[in-house]
Amino acid sequence: MADLRPMSVTIRNIFVLLIALLLHSNLYPQVSDCTLDIGGKDSGLIIEIFQLNEEQQEQLQLWVWELESQSDVIEEDIQKLLDHHPQSTEADLLNLAGKYAALKDQLVALSLQYDQKLLGIFNEKQYSYYKELCEEAVRRPLNPIYPEE
């Protein structure tokens, strides 16, 4: 008869990790920020909705590239963490969950920062329209980060 003990330990470890991640996510409720998601799949939608001029479009494309580049570094850190972090005990899994959540929080903060930069180059009409859309979606508008002159 096969020994099922190693399998049950693995299942238990996975269960503990999932519980830890769920507990962590409940400690930090979902943010109701009104994001633009410039790192998303289709920046053309942002261009169309807010009728970005040529200069704004060029800046958007530069920031999309920068965001992707910086996000890739964090995502590599996440993969390294998952590949190399000890996962044999409950304490290891709880530690892993905390480190994983911190890296995910970095990704969210980075994305918000680039959304705020884009808002910083919106004209008054574009920003007013953004706020109007946020209100309709029951979301909190982000504060713009204005470019340094």
C-alpha positions as CSV (number, residue, x, y, z in Angstrom):
1,M,0.0,0.0,0.0
2,A,1.4,3.4,-1.0
3,D,2.2,5.9,1.8
4,L,-0.2,8.9,1.4
5,R,1.5,10.9,4.2
6,P,3.8,13.0,1.9
7,M,0.8,13.8,-0.3
8,S,-1.3,14.9,2.7
9,V,1.5,17.1,4.0
10,T,1.7,18.8,0.6
11,I,-2.0,19.3,0.4
12,R,-2.0,20.7,3.9
13,N,0.8,23.1,3.0
14,I,-1.1,24.3,0.0
15,F,-4.2,24.8,2.1
16,V,-2.2,26.8,4.7
17,L,-0.8,29.0,2.0
18,L,-4.2,29.6,0.5
19,I,-5.6,30.5,4.0
20,A,-2.7,32.9,4.6
21,L,-3.2,34.6,1.3
22,L,-7.0,34.9,2.0
23,L,-6.4,36.3,5.4
24,H,-3.9,38.8,4.1
25,S,-6.3,40.0,1.4
26,N,-9.1,40.5,4.0
27,L,-6.8,42.6,6.1
28,Y,-6.3,45.0,3.1
29,P,-9.8,45.5,1.5
30,Q,-10.1,46.2,-2.1
31,V,-9.2,49.8,-3.0
32,S,-11.9,51.8,-4.8
33,D,-9.4,54.0,-6.7
34,C,-10.4,54.9,-10.3
35,T,-7.6,53.5,-12.3
36,L,-6.8,54.0,-15.9
37,D,-4.7,50.8,-16.2
38,I,-2.2,52.2,-18.6
39,G,-0.3,48.9,-18.4
40,G,-3.3,47.1,-19.7
41,K,-3.7,45.4,-23.0
42,D,-5.2,48.3,-24.9
43,S,-3.9,51.8,-24.4
44,G,-5.7,52.7,-27.6
45,L,-8.9,52.8,-25.5
46,I,-7.4,55.5,-23.3
47,I,-6.4,57.5,-26.3
48,E,-9.8,57.2,-27.8
49,I,-11.9,57.9,-24.6
50,F,-9.8,60.9,-23.5
51,Q,-9.0,62.1,-27.1
52,L,-5.3,62.4,-26.3
53,N,-3.3,64.7,-28.5
54,E,-0.1,63.5,-30.3
55,E,2.2,64.6,-27.5
56,Q,0.1,62.9,-24.8
57,Q,0.0,59.7,-26.9
58,E,3.8,59.7,-27.2
59,Q,4.2,60.2,-23.5
60,L,1.6,57.4,-22.8
61,Q,3.5,55.0,-25.0
62,L,6.8,55.8,-23.2
63,W,5.2,55.3,-19.8
64,V,3.6,52.0,-21.0
65,W,7.0,50.8,-21.9
66,E,8.5,52.0,-18.6
67,L,5.7,50.4,-16.6
68,E,6.1,47.1,-18.4
69,S,9.9,47.1,-17.9
70,Q,9.6,47.8,-14.2
71,S,6.7,45.4,-13.7
72,D,8.8,42.6,-15.4
73,V,11.5,43.1,-12.7
74,I,8.9,42.7,-9.9
75,E,7.3,39.7,-11.6
76,E,10.7,38.1,-11.9
77,D,11.2,38.6,-8.2
78,I,7.8,37.0,-7.6
79,Q,8.8,34.0,-9.7
80,K,12.2,33.6,-7.9
81,L,10.4,33.8,-4.6
82,L,7.9,31.1,-5.6
83,D,10.7,28.9,-7.1
84,H,13.2,29.2,-4.2
85,H,11.4,30.0,-1.0
86,P,11.1,27.2,1.5
87,Q,7.6,25.8,1.6
88,S,7.9,22.8,3.9
89,T,6.4,24.2,7.1
90,E,3.4,26.3,7.9
91,A,5.8,29.1,9.1
92,D,7.6,28.9,5.7
93,L,4.3,29.3,3.9
94,L,3.1,32.2,6.0
95,N,6.4,33.9,5.4
96,L,6.1,33.2,1.7
97,A,2.6,34.6,1.7
98,G,3.7,37.9,3.3
99,K,6.6,38.3,0.9
100,Y,4.4,37.5,-2.1
101,A,1.7,40.0,-1.0
102,A,4.4,42.7,-0.5
103,L,5.6,42.2,-4.1
104,K,2.0,42.3,-5.4
105,D,1.5,45.5,-3.5
106,Q,4.5,47.0,-5.3
107,L,3.0,46.1,-8.7
108,V,-0.3,47.9,-7.7
109,A,1.6,50.9,-6.4
110,L,3.7,51.1,-9.6
111,S,0.6,50.9,-11.8
112,L,-1.2,53.6,-9.8
113,Q,1.9,55.9,-10.1
114,Y,1.9,55.7,-13.9
115,D,-1.9,56.3,-14.0
116,Q,-1.3,59.4,-11.9
117,K,1.5,60.6,-14.2
118,L,-0.9,60.3,-17.2
119,L,-3.5,62.3,-15.3
120,G,-0.9,64.9,-14.7
121,I,-0.7,65.7,-18.4
122,F,-4.4,65.7,-19.0
123,N,-5.9,69.1,-19.8
124,E,-8.8,70.4,-17.7
125,K,-11.5,69.0,-20.0
126,Q,-9.9,65.5,-20.0
127,Y,-9.5,65.5,-16.2
128,S,-13.1,66.6,-15.7
129,Y,-14.3,63.8,-18.0
130,Y,-12.1,61.3,-16.0
131,K,-13.7,62.5,-12.7
132,E,-17.1,62.2,-14.2
133,L,-16.5,58.6,-15.3
134,C,-15.1,57.8,-11.9
135,E,-18.3,59.2,-10.2
136,E,-20.4,57.1,-12.5
137,A,-18.4,54.0,-11.6
138,V,-18.5,54.9,-7.9
139,R,-14.7,55.1,-7.8
140,R,-12.4,57.6,-6.1
141,P,-10.4,59.7,-8.7
142,L,-6.7,59.6,-8.4
143,N,-4.7,62.7,-7.8
144,P,-2.5,63.7,-10.7
145,I,1.3,63.7,-10.5
146,Y,2.3,66.8,-12.5
147,P,5.5,66.8,-14.6
148,E,8.4,68.8,-13.3
149,E,9.0,71.9,-15.4
